[in-house]
Structure formats: structure tokens, C-alpha cells
């Protein structure tokens, strides 16, 4: 749990956190230029921000506090892009001076700050937030950027004394880490924007190079990217170009080339083939790959190549292509500095020799190329792992007499190809059928791995047991907490039994959107029940089981919130929209009905899983 180790809490969640930094040290922290620059890159302000408002709402709902804030702190003030429950005028202003800030201490010390009753703590008892904002109990978790700088705090506030529990602090810390991830994502986007703006403001040649490397970055195929880069460089920067990828032995394993004259294509390809197999130990390309230092020659005859290759044909072809000056620059990975290859630019005798400025431009291309290649490799590795993991975790639906099952899983449109949404169906020894749909918080590989654990727990615990779904979810909740899985998840678990002319369906719902039933007459039922908490958050000794008698010919829809969420509407509106789609598609086959439901969904900011069960 991020930061919780810094809180010396007793059984009541209280903590003794006296101030440790003097005013000078605090001022240095708050005015640190790097921290303020990172805060600027977040691009948040004292205006409502939907993402951060949602984090504040989650804190309020999960901890049951009257006030929750996403507070970012600069050198003069704190401002709240996310807030819920602040009194006026602060609710409208969404900012306060530091005289009203507890969160500045979280930023200064870089650790959680917990005050059961702020009025008795020397560090904050004179803070104006107590009389003017009504802050009495406070718990704030740091929001850190990727470099570990604390930009603000996700905090829960009560207007009366409160003994914060360990569970509450753990929930707050989890939400703070998710909120910090949003901050880091925005900073990463800002860094990319700054780089793009720098390229646009540079002289025309650098702008051209930015365009070339952007073209290279549009493909995840590294070999194709090399060809795009080589073709983009000529003729604007050089008469011809060779881009190499380094092999594991330090040699050259692949070369892509381009020439300004299309009639020289065959010679260019032949030159590339020889470079890939016949470079000598004195080759400029191999020397650059070994030393990571660029090489530039203003004038050189093609005959000089004879001493650098084991195939004299290389010099003959170079003469035909035009050989007078060249630059070779290394392509390296941005973090590991591993040599990934090189870029060679060549001009013929009719073109001016390369300059120092040309060398800087070539190095700029090489740096961008290294980042693109490294990202492409990393993306392909992660994508492969993600797809294999997701495929292994998603259930192959069984063939069940009297039922037609159809499932879909769609990852979020922005993010990883996997997530924590899941579905399951299996037959019990007594002939009943268990159905489950759930959603583990997050949409990345970690969420998918947690989802797999949770799904297996459901299967292992429910199989061959005659317990009602509510009892099974209670046992699952106990296992999640007892095994310290550290996850929060919603789920619907249902059991279906066939009677003579109907089906008996029992289900339990742990904080999940309600099931929908399309009846044979086209009417749609939304099975709202009293909300019960998510799995893994708060102890729940008993979970309810609900029962429905379902006519033959009905279609049951279980789904995750990605199907019904929309940033501009409440969840109920999305559920009503799915109910209308079910009604409109009443006569469609289940796979076509699934298409209708998916196509009616707003742009997916979250993973989506759905399970359709036609009861025949």
C-alpha cells in the first residue's frame, strides 16, 4: 500500500504526525521548480475536472465522509480540480490560500497525513481551514509524479472528530495511487506535447525531421518503420540513406535503404544487402555502433570503402549511387542506452558536404528513432503477453442444453488490451448452471491477473456446492480479504435451475450494475436491488440472495459498467439505454443482439464484458 508504511497508526487509525520540516524547508519544497513544472504539466486548474471529481466522489462514497478533495498545491495556493462537499464560497472558488491548507504538509513531507482531530495537533491547529472550512478530521494521501515529487493530496475530511480505521486509510491510499496514475498520464502527455511544440518552433529542417520520425512512429512494424524513415529522409536531407538494425552480436542484421533517384532502387537494395553481410571490422557503421559516437566526413572517395568491406562490389555501387560525404549516427534506446542500430546519410559530389548542423539534425532523428523502436518493441512484448493472458483467463462458454450463451469482451479504447472485466458460466453436478460477471478495478495486466484469481476462486468455491449465491459471494469476500489479495471488485453471481415450464433464477449482487431480463413478450425488466458493497472493501458477513421466476424464451443480460457508462450521463441512463436496445432487438439472434448492445455504447473509457443467456 503506497505510503501507508509511513503512518504509525494505532488500532483506531489515529496517528501522531508532528511537523518535521521548518518553514524554510517547506518553502523549498513548495517552490521547487521541477515540482512546479510537473504541476504545470498536469494542466489542471481550479475548474471542475470530470476525472478528478470522480475520484473525490469515490472517496466520499467509500469512506462516508462529507468532504473529499483532489488537492494540488503550488507555491501560493491549493486548488481542487476534484471536490465534493465543500461549503460555499469554497465550492465555487475551488481554491484556497496556503493559510487554509492541510495538504501542503502532505506535499512538504511526501507522506500521508492523518489527523483524527486537527484542533489538538500543533502542526495544524491554527490553520484557518478549521474555522472557515469546517475541517476537523483529515486524512490525506500523497499524489506523486513519476519522479516521486508530491504534487498534492487525495484527502478525506470530516467536520467532526473521527478515528480513521486501517481499512479506510488503505482504501484512500488505493484511490490516491489511481488518481496519481491519472496525473502521471497527463504529465506524460504534456511532455509529448512540449516535444512536439519544440519541433514545430524549430527551423524548417527540424520540423521536417519531426514529420519523418512521426511517420516512422505510425507503424508498430520496426522493419517497415525503417523503410519509411529511409524514404522520408531523401532527398530533403541527403541524396541517399541507409538505416541499420544492430544484431545481438553487435553486427548488422538488417538494412533498409532509399535513394532520391527511383532508377537507382536496384543498386540501393544491393548496397543494403552487402552492408548486412559484408562489413569489415573498420566499417564506420560498426565503429559508431561500438562507440555510440557519430562520424562525419566532409569529403571521401568511394574507393575508401574497399578497406571497410569484405566485398569490393560495395565501392562500385557507391560510385554509381553518388558518394562524396556522409554522416553515421547511432540509434540507441533512450533508457538502457543499448545500441539499436544506426542511420547513415550520404551525399554525392553534386551536393554540399554535411555540416555540423546536419549532424545535430541526424542525431535528433536518431534519438526519436531509438524511442520509437524501443516503444514498438515494448508495446509488442506487452501486447503479446496481454493477449495471451487475457485469452487464458476468459472462459470458453460451455454447451448447455436448453440455453444459448454468447459473451463478449472489449478492452478500453484507450489503454491496455486487457482488463479486469470477466464473465463465466459452468454446469453444476446437480444440473444447475452458475453464471458470473465481474469487474476488478483497473484495466491493465495487473487487473487481468487479479481477475483470473477472482474467477478461479468463484469456480473453486461454488462448484458442487448447493449454497445460494449470496452465501457464495460472502465466502468469496472472506477469501479476498483473508488472502490479502488487495483488490476491489464488483460481481453478480447467479444460479439457474430448470423447472417444468420456467426457470428459477437466484442471484446476488456485490456493487454491480443490475441484470436485465428480456421477456418473451418483449418487455424488459431491470433487476434493481438494494446496493451491497464491492468485494474486498469492507467486511460483509451476509449478502442477500434474490429470486426470480423466468419464463422460457427469455434472454438474460449480465454486463459490466463499461457497457453503460458515459462521461456526461449518470449510470441509470446507460442502463435504461441498454434496456431499450434489448427491447428493439427482441427478435434478433443472440450474437446480433450483442452487436446491437455494443454499438449502442458510448466511446469506451473502460473495459466491457457482457454475457447473454437465451433460456429456451
C-alpha positions in Angstrom: 0.0 0.0 0.0 1.7 3.2 -1.2 2.7 5.4 1.7 0.8 3.5 4.5 4.1 2.3 6.0 4.8 5.9 6.9 1.7 6.1 9.2 2.3 4.9 12.8 -1.4 4.1 13.3 -2.9 2.5 16.4 -6.0 0.3 16.3 -8.3 3.3 16.0 -6.5 4.6 12.9 -5.0 7.5 14.9 -1.6 8.8 14.1 0.9 11.1 15.8 2.4 13.1 13.0 4.2 16.2 14.3 5.7 18.6 11.7 9.3 17.7 11.0 10.2 20.4 8.5 10.8 24.1 9.3 9.3 26.9 7.3 12.4 27.3 5.2 12.4 23.6 4.2 8.7 23.7 3.5 9.2 26.8 1.3 11.9 25.0 -0.7 9.7 22.0 -1.3 6.7 24.1 -2.4 8.8 26.3 -4.6 10.9 23.5 -6.1 11.0 24.4 -9.9 10.9 20.8 -11.0 7.8 20.1 -8.9 6.1 23.3 -10.1 6.9 22.4 -13.7 5.4 18.9 -13.2 2.3 20.6 -11.7 2.0 22.9 -14.7 2.2 19.8 -17.0 -0.8 18.3 -15.3 -2.8 21.2 -16.9 -5.4 21.1 -14.1 -6.8 24.3 -12.6 -9.4 25.5 -10.1 -12.1 24.4 -12.6 -14.2 21.3 -12.4 -12.4 18.3 -13.9 -14.6 15.2 -14.5 -11.9 12.7 -13.8 -10.8 14.2 -10.6 -14.4 15.0 -9.4 -15.0 11.2 -9.9 -12.1 10.4 -7.6 -13.4 12.8 -4.9 -16.9 11.2 -5.3 -15.4 7.7 -4.8 -13.7 8.8 -1.6 -16.9 10.4 -0.3 -18.9 7.3 -1.1 -16.5 4.6 0.0 -15.4 6.3 3.3 -18.7 8.0 4.1 -17.2 11.5 4.6 -18.9 14.8 3.9 -16.0 16.3 2.1 -13.4 14.8 -0.3 -10.8 16.7 -2.4 -8.2 16.2 -5.1 -6.0 19.0 -3.9 -3.0 20.2 -6.0 -0.6 22.6 -4.2 1.7 25.2 -5.8 3.8 27.8 -4.1 0.9 30.1 -3.2 -2.3 28.2 -3.0 -4.0 24.8 -3.2 -6.7 24.2 -5.8 -9.3 21.5 -6.2 -9.8 20.1 -9.8 -11.8 17.4 -7.9 -14.0 18.2 -5.0 -17.3 17.2 -3.4 -18.9 18.6 -0.3 -17.0 21.9 0.1 -19.2 24.7 1.6 -19.6 27.9 -0.3 -17.8 30.1 -1.3 -15.0 27.5 -1.5 -17.1 25.1 -3.5 -17.3 27.6 -6.3 -13.8 29.0 -5.9 -12.2 25.6 -5.8 -9.1 27.0 -4.3 -7.7 28.4 -1.0 -4.5 30.2 0.1 -2.0 28.1 1.9 -3.2 29.5 5.2 -6.2 27.2 4.7 -4.2 24.1 3.6 -3.6 20.9 5.3 -2.5 19.3 2.1 0.6 21.5 1.9 2.0 19.3 4.7 1.4 16.2 2.7 3.3 17.8 -0.2 6.1 19.1 2.1 6.8 15.8 3.8 5.8 13.5 1.0 3.9 11.1 3.3 0.3 10.5 4.4 -1.0 12.9 7.0 -3.8 11.8 9.3 -5.5 13.9 12.0 -8.4 12.4 13.9 -9.0 15.9 15.5 -6.9 18.6 13.9 -7.7 21.0 16.7 -5.2 19.2 19.0 -2.3 18.9 16.6 0.3 21.6 16.8 1.1 21.4 13.1 -2.4 22.4 12.0 -4.5 23.6 15.0 -4.0 27.2 13.9 -4.8 26.5 10.3 -7.7 28.7 9.0 -9.3 25.6 7.3 -10.6 24.6 10.7 -12.8 27.7 11.4 -13.6 28.7 7.8 -13.9 25.3 6.0 -15.0 23.2 9.0 -12.1 20.8 8.8 -11.8 18.7 11.9 -10.8 15.2 10.9 -8.4 14.9 8.0 -6.7 12.0 6.1 -4.6 12.9 3.1 -2.6 10.6 0.8 0.3 11.9 -1.4 -0.2 12.3 -5.2 3.2 11.7 -6.7 4.5 12.1 -10.2 6.7 9.5 -11.9 9.8 11.1 -10.3 8.4 10.8 -6.8 7.6 14.5 -6.4 4.5 15.1 -4.4 2.1 17.4 -6.3 -0.9 17.3 -4.0 -3.1 15.1 -1.9 -6.2 13.0 -2.2 -7.9 13.7 1.1 -11.0 12.8 3.1 -12.4 15.4 5.5 -14.9 15.2 8.3 -16.4 18.1 10.2 -16.3 16.2 13.5 -13.6 14.1 15.2 -13.1 10.8 13.6 -10.9 7.8 14.3 -9.7 6.7 10.9 -9.6 3.0 10.5 -6.9 1.0 8.8 -9.4 -0.2 6.1 -10.4 3.4 5.4 -6.8 4.5 5.0 -6.0 1.6 2.8 -9.0 2.4 0.5 -7.9 6.1 0.4 -4.3 5.0 -0.4 -5.5 2.8 -3.3 -7.6 5.6 -4.7 -4.7 8.0 -4.3 -2.5 5.7 -6.3 -5.1 5.5 -9.1 -5.5 9.3 -9.0 -1.7 9.7 -9.2 -1.7 7.5 -12.2 -4.0 10.0 -13.9 -1.7 12.8 -13.0 1.3 10.9 -14.4 -0.6 10.2 -17.6 -1.3 13.8 -18.1 2.3 14.8 -17.4 3.4 12.2 -20.0 1.0 13.7 -22.5 2.3 17.2 -21.7 5.9 16.1 -22.2 4.9 14.7 -25.6 3.1 18.0 -26.4 6.1 20.0 -25.3 8.4 18.0 -27.6 6.0 18.4 -30.5 5.8 22.2 -29.9 9.6 22.4 -29.8 9.8 20.6 -33.1 7.2 22.9 -34.6 9.0 26.0 -33.5 12.4 24.8 -34.7 13.7 25.8 -38.1 12.2 24.2 -41.2 14.7 21.3 -41.3 13.9 20.2 -37.7 10.2 20.4 -38.5 10.7 18.2 -41.5 12.6 15.7 -39.3 9.8 15.7 -36.8 7.4 14.8 -39.6 9.7 12.0 -40.7 10.0 10.4 -37.3 6.3 10.8 -36.8 5.8 8.9 -40.0 8.1 6.2 -38.6 6.2 6.1 -35.4 2.9 5.4 -37.1 3.8 1.8 -37.6 4.5 -0.9 -35.0 6.4 -2.9 -37.6 10.0 -1.9 -37.0 11.2 -3.2 -40.4 8.5 -1.2 -42.1 9.4 1.8 -40.0 13.0 1.7 -41.1 11.9 1.8 -44.8 9.6 4.7 -44.1 12.4 6.6 -42.3 14.9 6.0 -45.1 12.4 7.1 -47.8 11.4 10.2 -45.8 15.0 11.4 -45.3 15.8 11.6 -49.0 16.0 13.9 -50.9 15.3 16.5 -48.2 18.3 15.8 -46.0 20.5 13.5 -48.1 20.9 12.0 -51.6 20.6 8.6 -50.2 20.3 6.9 -46.8 20.9 3.5 -45.1 19.1 2.6 -41.8 20.5 -0.4 -39.9 19.3 -2.5 -37.0 22.0 -4.0 -34.9 22.2 -7.7 -34.1 22.8 -9.2 -30.7 26.4 -9.8 -31.7 27.0 -6.1 -32.3 26.9 -6.5 -36.1 24.3 -5.6 -38.6 21.3 -7.8 -39.0 19.1 -5.7 -41.3 19.5 -2.7 -43.6 16.8 -0.5 -45.2 17.9 2.0 -47.9 16.4 4.7 -50.1 17.8 6.9 -52.9 16.5 10.1 -54.4 16.5 8.6 -57.9 13.9 5.9 -58.3 16.0 4.4 -61.1 18.7 3.5 -58.5 16.4 1.3 -56.5 18.1 -1.9 -57.5 21.6 -0.5 -56.7 20.3 0.7 -53.3 18.8 -2.7 -52.4 22.1 -4.4 -53.4 24.1 -2.0 -51.3 21.9 -2.7 -48.4 22.3 -6.5 -48.8 26.1 -6.1 -48.9 26.1 -3.9 -45.8 24.0 -6.6 -43.9 26.6 -9.3 -44.6 30.0 -8.0 -45.7 31.0 -5.1 -43.5 34.6 -5.2 -42.3 35.9 -4.5 -38.8 36.9 -1.0 -39.8 33.4 -0.1 -41.1 32.2 3.3 -40.0 28.8 1.8 -39.2 30.2 -0.8 -36.8 32.6 1.7 -35.3 29.6 4.0 -34.5 27.6 1.1 -33.1 30.5 0.2 -30.8 31.4 3.7 -29.6 27.9 5.4 -29.7 29.8 8.4 -31.2 28.7 9.9 -34.6 31.1 10.0 -37.5 31.1 12.8 -40.2 33.3 13.0 -43.3 33.1 16.1 -45.5 34.9 14.5 -48.5 35.8 10.9 -49.2 36.2 8.9 -52.4 34.1 5.7 -52.9 37.4 3.7 -53.1 37.8 4.3 -49.3 35.1 1.8 -48.8 37.3 -1.0 -50.1 39.1 -1.2 -46.7 35.9 -1.4 -44.8 34.1 -4.3 -46.5 34.8 -7.9 -47.5 33.0 -7.3 -50.8 34.6 -4.8 -53.2 31.3 -4.5 -55.1 30.2 -2.1 -52.3 32.6 0.6 -53.5 31.5 0.1 -57.2 27.8 0.5 -56.3 28.6 3.5 -54.1 30.2 5.2 -57.1 27.1 4.7 -59.1 24.8 6.0 -56.3 27.0 9.1 -55.7 29.5 9.1 -52.8 31.3 12.2 -51.5 30.3 12.9 -47.9 28.5 11.0 -45.2 27.3 11.1 -41.6 26.7 8.0 -39.5 24.9 8.4 -36.2 24.0 5.7 -33.6 20.4 4.8 -32.7 20.2 3.9 -29.0 17.4 3.0 -26.6 16.5 6.1 -24.5 16.8 4.4 -21.1 19.2 1.5 -21.4 21.3 3.2 -24.0 21.6 -0.1 -25.8 22.6 0.3 -29.4 19.7 -0.5 -31.6 21.3 0.4 -35.0 22.5 3.4 -37.0 21.5 5.9 -39.6 23.8 6.7 -42.5 23.3 9.8 -44.7 25.2 10.1 -47.9 25.6 12.9 -50.4 27.0 12.8 -53.9 29.6 15.2 -55.4 26.9 17.5 -56.7 25.5 18.3 -53.3 27.2 20.2 -50.5 29.0 18.3 -47.8 27.3 17.7 -44.5 27.7 20.3 -41.8 27.7 20.3 -38.0 24.1 21.4 -38.1 23.2 18.5 -40.3 24.9 16.2 -37.8 22.8 17.6 -34.9 19.7 17.1 -37.1 20.7 13.5 -37.8 21.3 12.9 -34.1 17.8 14.3 -33.4 16.3 11.8 -35.8 18.3 9.0 -34.3 17.1 9.9 -30.8 13.5 9.9 -31.9 14.0 6.7 -33.9 15.5 5.0 -30.8 12.5 6.0 -28.7 10.1 4.7 -31.4 11.9 1.4 -31.9 12.1 0.9 -28.1 8.4 1.7 -27.7 7.5 -0.5 -30.6 9.4 -3.5 -29.1 8.0 -2.9 -25.6 4.5 -2.5 -27.0 4.7 -5.7 -29.0 6.0 -7.6 -26.0 3.4 -6.3 -23.6 0.6 -6.7 -26.2 1.6 -10.3 -26.7 1.8 -11.0 -23.0 -1.5 -9.2 -22.5 -3.3 -11.1 -25.3 -2.1 -14.5 -24.1 -3.0 -13.7 -20.6 -6.5 -12.4 -21.5 -7.1 -15.4 -23.7 -6.1 -17.8 -21.0 -8.4 -16.1 -18.4 -11.6 -15.7 -20.4 -13.9 -18.7 -20.2 -14.8 -20.8 -23.2 -18.5 -21.0 -22.7 -20.0 -24.5 -22.3 -22.7 -26.0 -24.4 -25.7 -26.2 -22.1 -28.9 -28.0 -23.1 -31.8 -25.5 -23.2 -29.5 -22.5 -23.1 -27.8 -20.4 -25.8 -24.8 -18.5 -24.3 -23.0 -15.6 -26.0 -20.2 -13.5 -24.5 -18.1 -10.5 -25.5 -15.1 -8.8 -24.0 -13.8 -5.5 -25.3 -10.8 -3.7 -23.8 -11.0 0.1 -23.2 -10.3 2.1 -26.3 -7.5 3.9 -24.6 -5.1 1.6 -22.7 -4.1 -2.0 -22.5 -5.7 -4.8 -24.5 -6.7 -6.5 -21.2 -8.5 -5.6 -18.1 -10.3 -6.7 -15.0 -13.7 -7.4 -16.6 -14.7 -11.1 -16.8 -17.6 -13.5 -17.3 -18.1 -17.2 -16.5 -20.6 -20.0 -16.8 -20.4 -23.6 -15.7 -22.7 -26.5 -15.0 -23.0 -27.9 -11.5 -23.2 -31.6 -10.8 -26.9 -31.2 -10.0 -27.6 -29.8 -13.5 -28.0 -26.2 -12.4 -25.9 -23.5 -14.1 -23.7 -20.9 -12.4 -23.4 -17.5 -14.2 -21.0 -14.8 -13.2 -19.9 -11.4 -14.4 -17.5 -9.2 -12.5 -15.1 -6.2 -12.7 -11.8 -5.9 -10.9 -10.7 -2.2 -10.5 -8.3 -1.1 -13.3 -7.8 -2.0 -16.9 -4.3 -3.3 -17.3 -2.4 -6.6 -16.9 -2.4 -6.4 -13.1 -6.2 -6.1 -13.2 -6.4 -9.0 -15.6 -4.2 -11.2 -13.3 -6.4 -10.3 -10.3 -9.4 -11.0 -12.3 -8.1 -14.5 -13.1 -7.5 -15.2 -9.4 -11.0 -14.0 -8.5 -12.7 -16.0 -11.2 -10.8 -19.2 -10.1 -11.9 -18.5 -6.5 -15.5 -18.3 -7.7 -15.3 -21.6 -9.6 -13.4 -23.4 -6.9 -15.7 -22.4 -4.1 -19.0 -22.6 -5.9 -18.5 -25.9 -7.8 -20.5 -28.8 -6.4 -22.0 -26.6 -3.6 -25.7 -26.0 -3.2 -25.3 -22.7 -1.4 -27.3 -19.7 -2.5 -25.4 -17.1 -4.5 -25.4 -14.6 -1.5 -23.6 -17.2 0.7 -21.1 -17.9 -2.1 -20.3 -14.2 -2.5 -19.9 -13.8 1.3 -17.4 -16.7 1.2 -15.6 -15.1 -1.7 -15.5 -11.7 0.1 -13.9 -13.5 3.1 -11.3 -15.2 0.9 -10.4 -12.0 -0.9 -9.8 -10.2 2.4 -8.3 -13.2 4.2 -5.8 -13.9 1.5 -4.8 -10.3 1.3 -5.4 -10.1 -2.4 -5.6 -6.3 -2.2 -8.3 -5.9 -4.8 -11.7 -4.3 -5.1 -14.3 -5.8 -7.4 -17.9 -5.8 -8.3 -19.7 -9.0 -9.3 -23.1 -10.6 -10.0 -23.3 -14.4 -9.3 -26.4 -16.3 -10.4 -27.7 -19.9 -10.3 -30.2 -21.1 -12.9 -32.4 -24.2 -12.4 -34.9 -25.5 -14.9 -38.4 -26.2 -13.8 -41.1 -27.8 -16.0 -42.2 -24.7 -17.9 -40.0 -22.0 -16.3 -36.5 -21.3 -14.9 -35.8 -20.5 -11.3 -33.0 -17.9 -11.1 -31.3 -16.8 -7.9 -28.6 -14.1 -7.8 -26.6 -11.9 -5.6 -25.1 -8.5 -6.5 -21.9 -7.0 -5.0 -21.9 -3.4 -6.1 -22.5 -4.3 -9.7 -24.9 -2.9 -12.3 -28.3 -4.8 -12.2 -29.1 -7.7 -14.5 -31.6 -7.1 -17.3 -34.2 -9.6 -18.5 -35.8 -9.6 -21.9 -39.1 -11.5 -21.6 -40.7 -13.4 -24.5 -43.3 -10.6 -24.9 -40.5 -8.0 -25.5 -40.8 -6.4 -22.1 -37.6 -5.7 -20.3 -37.1 -6.0 -16.5 -34.3 -4.2 -14.7 -33.5 -6.1 -11.5 -32.7 -3.3 -9.2 -32.0 -4.4 -5.6 -30.7 -2.6 -2.5 -27.0 -1.9 -3.2 -24.4 -4.0 -1.4 -20.7 -3.2 -1.1 -17.9 -4.3 -3.5 -16.0 -7.4 -2.8 -12.7 -6.8 -0.9 -13.5 -3.4 0.6 -15.5 -3.7 3.8 -16.3 -6.9 5.9 -19.7 -8.3 4.9 -21.0 -11.2 6.9 -24.2 -11.7 4.9 -25.0 -10.9 1.3 -28.5 -11.1 0.0 -29.9 -13.7 -2.4 -32.7 -12.6 -4.7 -35.0 -14.9 -6.6 -36.9 -14.6 -9.9 -39.1 -17.0 -11.9 -38.2 -16.6 -15.6 -40.4 -17.8 -18.5 -38.9 -19.9 -21.2 -37.9 -17.8 -24.2 -36.4 -15.0 -22.0 -32.9 -13.6 -22.5 -30.8 -12.6 -19.5 -28.1 -9.9 -19.9 -25.2 -9.7 -17.4 -22.6 -7.0 -18.1 -20.0 -4.7 -16.7 -20.3 -0.9 -16.3 -18.2 -0.2 -19.5 -21.4 -1.1 -21.4 -23.5 1.6 -19.7 -21.1 4.3 -18.6 -21.0 7.7 -20.3 -18.9 10.7 -19.0 -21.9 13.1 -19.4 -24.7 10.9 -18.0 -25.5 9.0 -14.9 -25.3 5.2 -14.8 -29.0 4.8 -14.7 -29.4 6.5 -18.1 -27.0 4.0 -19.7 -28.9 1.1 -18.1 -32.1 2.4 -19.5 -30.5 2.7 -22.9 -29.5 -0.9 -22.8 -33.0 -1.9 -21.8 -34.3 -0.1 -24.9 -31.8 -1.9 -27.1 -32.9 -5.2 -25.6 -36.5 -4.4 -26.5 -35.6 -3.2 -30.0 -33.5 -6.4 -30.6 -36.0 -8.8 -29.1 -36.2 -10.9 -32.3 -32.5 -10.9 -33.1 -30.2 -13.9 -32.6 -28.0 -13.5 -29.5 -24.8 -12.7 -31.5 -26.6 -10.0 -33.4 -28.2 -8.7 -30.2 -24.7 -8.5 -28.7 -23.6 -6.4 -31.7 -26.6 -4.1 -31.2 -25.8 -3.6 -27.5 -22.1 -2.9 -28.2 -22.8 -0.5 -31.0 -25.2 1.5 -28.7 -22.4 2.0 -26.2 -20.6 5.4 -26.0 -16.9 5.5 -26.6 -15.4 3.0 -24.2 -13.3 4.6 -21.4 -13.5 1.3 -19.5 -13.3 -2.4 -20.3 -16.6 -4.1 -21.2 -17.8 -7.7 -20.7 -21.3 -9.0 -21.4 -22.9 -12.3 -21.1 -26.2 -13.1 -22.9 -28.2 -16.2 -21.9 -31.1 -17.3 -24.1 -33.3 -19.6 -22.0 -35.0 -21.9 -24.4 
